[in-house]
């Protein structure tokens, strides 16, 4: 599988953000990428209005997703990103979508809301109630999770035990003390916990750190970006995955029951 992670700074302009996503999709398609991961909450964002992402929320049938679907029609590229979808009473769900050939092939509402580091996502956002389904891309099973989910190893383990070989993570990882280090460590840890590849795309700009990464099942970074907008690709191998899982059989050696969503 050829995977790409793309990062950019989301703006308050919905049309500009749609154009940016479509641009990364076209670039990935031209490079024969199978799986493109883009950041979290790409619909709209403002450094001066923390509620804009929810105010701008659109249904999955709305013009933003419709524009993405039109851009991907006729392509085998699978694109993963998140946007806010209205749930009523001025609230929304932070919703991951996986898009391919003009269709939504999977969706997932973020389970773990970012109520940490003096931010409270739950003030305006409703948490999901189920683990995302696995999707198949280029013969590999892909598990889906979003940003703050990265801090909860149970979700990654649940996906791995269901058969995931790759974990795809859109994020908007907020800057702060030691946060870059947390990001690096947690990506490697989730790869090692599960012996999965991890493809993580994080928004860049004034608020978020960028540093999008593709990490292999032994926690080694295969490809990565800095703080500027860009896209980077890496090749994922079934053979490499099998080799790692044979030498480090943590999934088979477990003594604890599978995680259960409460």
N, C-alpha and C positions, 0 to 999 in steps of 0.2 A: 504494500500500500504506500502511495505517496501522500504525505500529509503536509499541510501548510498552516501556519498560524499568522494572522494578520492583526496589526494594531494601528489605531488612529485615535485622535482626540474627538470625541463626540461633541457636537455643537448644539445650540438651541434651535437650529434650523433643520426641521425634519427632512425636507427635500435634499439638503446638502448631505445629511447622514445617509439617506437612501442612495444617493449617487456614490458616496464613498464605498458603501457595502457592495454595490453593483460593480464598482471599479475593481475591488479586490477579487470578487467572484470571476470577473472576466480575465484578470491576470492569472488567477489560479487555474482556470479552465485552459488558458493558452499554454500553461506549463504542464498540462495533463495531470493535475492534482486530483486525487480521489476524495480527500476529506479536507475541507477548509474550516478552521475554527476562528471566529471573529469575537470581539469582546461582548461583555454584558451590557444590557440597557442601551442599545445603540439608537433607539428611536429619537431621543432628545435629552440633553442635559445642560445645565447651566451652573457655573461656579457661584453665581449670586442668588440662585433660587433652587434650593435642594429639593423642592417638590415638583419641579418641572417634569421630570420623567413620568410621574403619576398623572399630572395634569394633561400631558400630551398622549396618554395611553390610547391605544387603538385596539379594536377587536382583531382577531386573526384574519377576518374577512376584509379588513380595512385596506386603505391604499398603500400603506407601507409594506405589509407582507405581500400584497398583490403585486407590487412593483418588484419585489425580490423574486417572487415566483415567475413572473414574466421574464426576468433577466436570466433565470436558470433553465428555462424551458429548452428542451433539446440537448441538454448536457447531462452527463453522468456524474458530475461533481455533486457531492453532498456538502452543504454549508450548514454550520451550527452557530447560533448566536442567541441572544435573549433580548426581549423587549417587554414593556409593561402592557398588560391587557386589562381593561376595566372589569371590576367585579361588582360595582355598584356602590352608591353612597360615597363617591369621591375616592374610592380605594381601587387597588389594582393587584394583579398577580404578576410577579417577575417570572416571565414565561420563556423557557428555552424552546426553540423550534429547530428541527432538522429538516432541511429543504433539499429536494432532488427532482430534477426534470419537471419543474412546474408544480410540484406537489409537496405538502407537508407530510413527511414520513414518520415523524414522531414529535411529541411535545411533552414538556415537563415543567411543572410549577416548582420553583425553588423551595426546598424543604427548610433549610436553615436560614433564617433571616438575620441580617447583620445588626444585631443589638449589642454592640461592643465598641470600645474606644470612643465613647461619647456620641455615637451615632445610633439611632433607633429606627431601623428600616420598618419595623412592625407598626409604627405609627400610621403608615399609609398603605402598607402592603400586606396581603394575606398569604400565609404560608401554604405550600402545597401539602397534600395528604398521601402521596404515593411516590414510590421510587420509579424513576423513568424506565421505560422498556429499553432493551438493547436494540440497536440497529445494526444491520450488516452493511459493511462498506468494503468493496474489493476483497471479499472473502474473509474479512476479519470482523469480530464482534466488538461493537463500540458501546461503552457505557457513558451516560450523560450526567453531568453535575455542574453546579454553578457557584463560582466565587467562594463565599463563606463556607459552602459545603466542604471545601478542601480541608478545613480544620477538624472535620469529623470523620475519623477513619472507618467508622461503621458503614457509612454509605459506600465508600470505595470498595470495602470488603464485600458488601452485599452484592455490588455489581460484578465483582470478580468471581464470586461463588456462583453467580447466575451464568457465568461464561464469558464475561468481558475480557478482551485482550488489550483493548485500548480504552483510555479514559479521556473524554473530551470535555474541556472546562473553559467556557467563556467567563471573564472576570472583569471587575472594575476595582482593583485592589488599591485602596486608599493609602496615600503616603502617610508616614508617621514614624515614630521611633522604632527602629529595628524591623520595619515592615518589609523592606527588601529582603532582609535575611530570612524572615519568616516565610516569605513566598518561595525562596530558593529551597529552604529546608523542607517545607511541606510538600512541594512538588516531588522532590526526591524521596521523601518518606512514603508518600502514597504509592509511588512506583515500586518501592521496595516492599511495602506491606502486601501488595497484591501481585507482584511480578507482572504488572501491566505497563505498556507504554502510556505516557501522559502527554497530551497535546493541549497546552494552556495558552489562551490568548487574552491579554490584559489591555485595557484602555491605557493610552499614554496621555500626556498633557500636564496641566498645572496641578490637577487633583490626584491623579493616579500614576502608578509607577512604570507602566509598560513592562519591559523585561519578559515578553512572551517567550515560551520555551517549548521544545519537544524533548522529552526525557525518556530514556530507555528503561527496560525492566530492572536494571541494576542501579538505577538512579543517576545515570550518566547523561549529561545534557548533550544531545545530538546536534541541536541547532537553537539559536536564540537571538533575540533582538535587544537593543538598548532602550533608550528613552524616546527615540524618534519614531514617527510613523514608518511602517514597513511591513514586509512579509518575508518569511523564511520557510524553507521546505526541508523535509527529511524523509528518508525511506524507512519504512517499518517492515520487518521480516518475520514471517511465521517461523522460519528456522531458528532465528535468534531467540524468539520467544520460547520455543520448545527447549532450546539449549539452556536458557536461564532457568526455566521451571524444572528441568531435570537436575541441575546442579544446586538450585536453591528452592526446594519443594515446600515452601512455607504454606501454600494452600493445602497440600496433602498432609502436612505435619501438624496442622492445627489441632488443639485439644478443646477448644471452646465451641459452643453452638454458633450457628450463623446469626448475625445481627437481626433484630426484629424491630420494625418501625412501631413506635408507640404513639 
